[in-house]
Amino acid sequence: VRHPAEPWRIKSVEPLRLTSPEERAAALATAGYNVGLLPAELVYIDLYTDSGTSAMSDRQWAAVMLGDESYAGSRSYYRFEAAVRDHYGYEEVIPTHQGRAAESILSRCLIRPGHHIPGNMYFTTTREHQELNGGTFHDVIVDEAHDPAADLPFKGNVDLTKLQQLIDKVGAEQIPYVSLAATVNMAGGQPISLANLAEVRELTRRHGIPVILDAARAVENAWFIKQREPGWSGRTVAEILRKICELTDGATMSAKKDSFVNIGGWLAVRDPRLAEQARNLVVVYEGLHTYGGMAGRDLEAVAQGIEESVQEDSIRTRVEQVAYLADRIAGAGVPIVRPVGGHAVCLNATGFLPYVPREQFPAQTLTCALYLDAGIRSTERGAVSAGRDPVTGENRYPPLELVRLTIPRRAYTQGHMDVVADSVIRLYERREELCSGVEFTHEPSTLRFFQSRFRPL
Ligand SMILES: CC1=C(O)/C(=C\N=C(/Cc2ccc(O)c(F)c2)C(=O)O)C(COP(=O)(O)O)=CN1
């Protein structure tokens, strides 16, 4: 796989510093063996997240200067609203400062204690807000999504039998909505197909259950539909994105992904009554419903980012850079999640570190080894992220124990990808030496992944 030639040239740069091994060892100990607690300046290549870390374009920076900071009815809000309506197709657009704020407001509007929310695999903040409002999340994704080696084109698909069984078990009236992610982050950025989405739409329509999309990386999902789903190769990404949204009743959006911005999000629905309920909560938690926790300049950057995100060369080269990294790593025999997702290469930590027992958190251990080796920050997407079962309090050990190498958009070049690939391959060749993991020294009660601290065993 060749590294793509980007459809842009660099006009502004931010200097990077490579630390010494000694510096990194000291920094990691201070950070409690949680790379998420490292100061960013001690990280050389930061693959912690693609959320809010992408490079904005000169046109987005120019739009920032046009930000209308009026409290009510900002010009920038109407530009933002028009961009969401044009590209996602929902009538009622409600700004929020980022995705989890949209999730919180949607959950407060639709979920009541005792409710059940089916979805194609969990995402941490999405499930958290569902549980905080008394709901129970049920994973109805196809079984293959939990198998890192299953190389299927649409592992984000819903297993319709699982969905029907949940409806039969709890009753449609106990299901406020079906929560669908496009792509599925925790499965490695796996897309859902339009055919499956249409089947979910049909099944839920029969029971009067709404479908709410998590659109954070829906442009990447649209790209995979164009590449992999028969009958769509001749359509534009923009047309396919609209088609995805048409099959849903609303969406929560973290604009910090597809739309390249450093902050921003929105909730969009078709039902004006739900929209009014949500706007009332936005005023309580985010700010007036025409800015929703963003400055006018942020609204402008999101609007411009949406337009750029659906340009074919932009999304193609974004996904191809990830494929380049995956190809180099997999070429050396390193176990990764197949097929490669749109935003990340996911290392299968149990396959990578077979001698580290699950109770010693192999994925967390591997993130530490990657940082020590080359100053690379990656993301634990395994048992630490999965947290504890809210009922039993026991650690959840999901089948996927992954290290996510998450690629920011338009930020790193082929040279950086090669540094990452070389480091991963070097560690894989030394994997026999890595036979003990880590244990908690501090474990927060909520979303422990961010603030946990560990000690090496
Ligand atoms: C599919 C989806 C997301 O990927 C997502 C965020 N994602 C992050 C940041 C993150 C979030 C929670 C974690 O445990 C985590 F470790 C990383 C990420 O890196 O992937 C949100 C929430 O959107 P907000 O971040 O704008 O509020 C909603 N939906």
The ligand as an ORCA input file, in Angstrom:
! r2SCAN-3c Opt
* xyz 0 1
  C     -18.092      7.377     18.341
  C     -17.981      8.461     19.357
  C     -16.734      8.904     19.813
  O     -15.622      8.349     19.303
  C     -16.665      9.931     20.802
  C     -15.429     10.386     21.351
  N     -14.346      9.777     20.997
  C     -13.113      9.912     21.452
  C     -12.764     10.751     22.673
  C     -12.910      9.781     23.834
  C     -14.091      9.730     24.539
  C     -14.252      8.792     25.555
  C     -13.250      7.869     25.807
  O     -13.377      6.905     26.752
  C     -12.086      7.939     25.081
  F     -11.134      7.085     25.357
  C     -11.921      8.871     24.080
  C     -12.105      9.044     20.861
  O     -10.909      9.216     21.148
  O     -12.490      8.153     20.072
  C     -17.890     10.482     21.263
  C     -17.926     11.603     22.283
  O     -17.634     12.794     21.614
  P     -16.856     13.970     22.341
  O     -15.487     13.452     22.640
  O     -16.864     15.087     21.316
  O     -17.616     14.303     23.580
  C     -19.086     10.016     20.779
  N     -19.124      9.014     19.846
*
